[in-house]
């Protein structure tokens, strides 16, 4: 246990303290996922790779710690707008870059319906995480089997729409 004086000797204000907590949480969540997907998953198709990634993102997003942090960010971002910006820059954009890298690796020899891999990655995350995150933020738990099915179907539809058949 540390005292308030010790805490504020390190952090000038609550905003800096929250920012440090946020950075550490983002690193804890995404560093292992990034390491897992750094070189790709040997022998996996684009759909299989994106499904595994989507399930990892959902697991991390639905953890009690992640939901609690998101609630704090939501409550504090008006008072500390830099926190919202930090969450987007170091959290959301980090996820986009990871998905973008996967899409780029799989784009060799394929024609995609969209040339902007960052935009495609952002759309993928919206499809996979958007509704699920909002429901979790409200404290409503989804049936795990239904969530798994929804995730797999969302990825399947995304990939079918992304890859152009000649």
N, C-alpha and C positions, 0 to 999 in steps of 0.2 A: 504494500500500500504506500502510495506517495502522497505527499501533501500538496495543497493548492499552490503554494509558493514554488515548490520544486517543479511542478507541472508548467506553471507560467514562466519559469525561468527559461524553459526550453521553447515554449510556444508563446508568441506575443499576444495571441487572442484565440478565441474558440474556433474561428475560421481556419487558422493554421493547424490547430489540433485536429479538426474534422478532416482537413485536406490530407494530413499525414495518415490518419486512420483509413481514409478512402484509398490512398495510394497503396498502402500495405495490403488492404483487402483485395484490390484489383490484382496485385502481383500474386497473392496467394491463390486466387481463383484461376487466373489465366496463364501463369507461367507453366504449370504442369500440362495444360491443354495444348499450349503452343509447342512445348517440347514433344508431346505425343505426335503432333501433326507436322512437325518441322520438315521431315523428309517424305511425308506421305505414308499411307498405310499400304504396305506391299500387297499386291494382288487384289486390292479392292477397287471396285468401280467408283465412278463419280457419285452415283446415288448411295452406294454403301458408305463411302467416306463422309458425305454430307449428313447421312442419317446418324452415324456415330458421333459426328461433331455436334449435330443438333441436340442429340440426347445428352451429351456432356454439358452443353450450354444450359439446357433446361434443368438438369440436376443442380448445377451451380446456382442458377437463377432462383430456383425454388427452395434452396436451403434456408432454414430459419434465419441464419446470420445475414444472408443476402437480402432477404425480404425486410429484415429489421433495418439494415443499412439503407435500403431504398426508401423506406418510410422516413428515416431521419433526414435523408437528402431532400425528399419532397417537402418536409416540414421546414428545413433550414435554408433551402436554396433561395428563398425570397430575401432572407436576411443576409445570406452569404452567397451571392450569385456566382462567385468564382467556383463554388463547389459543383454547381450544375455543369459549368463549362469543363471543369476537371473530369467529372464523370463521363462526359461525352468524349473528350479528347483522349483520355487514358483508358476508358472502359469500352464504350460503344465503338469508337474508331479502332481500337485494338481488335475487337471481334471482327469488324469489317475487313481489316487488313489480313487477318487469318483466313477468312473465307475467300477473300480475293486471291490470296496466294494459292489456295487449293483450286479455285476455278481456273486460274492462269495455268497451273501445272496440267490440268486436264484439258485445256483448250487446244493443245497441240494435236493437229490432225483432225480437229472437229470444227464445225461451223456453229457458232452460238448465235442466238437470235438477238443478242445485245453485245456490243463491242466494249462497253464500259464495265469492266469487271468489278470496280468499286461500287458502282450503282447496283449491279446484279447482286453483290454480296449484301448490300444494305437491304435490298428487297427480300432476299432470302431470310435475313434476320427478322424482318418485319412479319413475314409469313409464319416463321417458326416460333418466334418468341412474343410477338406483339400481344395477342389476346391472352396467352398463358400468363404473361407477366402481370397484366392488368388484373386478371382474376386472382392471382396469388396476392397481389398488393391489397386486395379487398378482404383477404383472409379466407377465401373460399378454396377448399381443396378439391382438386380434380381426381377422378378415379384414375389410378395409375395405368390400367389397361387401356382406357379410353384416351389418355394422354399419349401413350406409346403409339397407338393406332393413328391418332391425329397427326403426330409428328412424322411418322413414316409416310402417311399419305401426302402431307404438305411437302415433304422433300421430293416424293415421287412426282407430284404435279409440277413443282418448280423445275426439276431436271427435264421433264418432258417438254415444258415450255421453253427452256433455255437451249436445249440441243436441237439444232435444225436438221431435219431429215432431208436428204436430197432426193 
